[in-house]
Amino acid sequence: MKPVRLLHTAELEMLDAARYYELQAPGLGIDYLDKIDSAIHDVEENPEQWPTIRFNIRRRLVHRFPYGLLYRIDTEEIIVLAVMHLRRHPDYWISRL
């Protein structure tokens, strides 16, 4: 099993969204982070399960929230390029390749 590493920009996206959700309703930010953690665990367990969306980048959708993990499988690790909101600027992450 390869370890999963989030790019710093992906981690910032994740934390910004968690803060936003927590401001909307107490506990919602924690629920969001739990769903992200579950998605990361799924990717770590079976990285090739989710579809390739462009180049060699795969997307694992996050349950309950309109987000997806965009990741690539490298030789030694799985790199999460973005924790992307699915309804905003769909190609902003391409510069992270």
MOJO-V905216 format. One record per backbone hydrogen bond with DSSP energy under -1.0 kcal/mol. NH is the residue of the N-H (numbers start at 1). CO is the residue of the C=O. If there is no record, write none. Layout:
BEGIN
NH;CO + NH;CO
END
This chain:
BEGIN
5;78 + 7;80 + 11;7 + 12;8 + 13;9 + 14;10 + 15;11 + 16;12 + 17;13 + 18;14 + 19;15 + 20;16 + 21;17 + 22;18 + 23;19 + 24;20 + 25;21 + 28;25 + 31;27 + 32;28 + 33;29 + 34;30 + 35;31 + 36;32 + 37;33 + 38;34 + 39;35 + 40;36 + 41;37 + 42;38 + 43;39 + 44;40 + 45;41 + 46;42 + 49;46 + 53;57 + 54;57 + 57;54 + 58;71 + 59;51 + 60;69 + 62;67 + 67;65 + 68;84 + 69;60 + 70;82 + 71;58 + 72;79 + 74;77 + 78;3 + 79;72 + 80;5 + 81;70 + 82;70 + 84;68 + 86;66 + 88;85 + 92;89 + 94;91 + 96;93 + 97;94
END
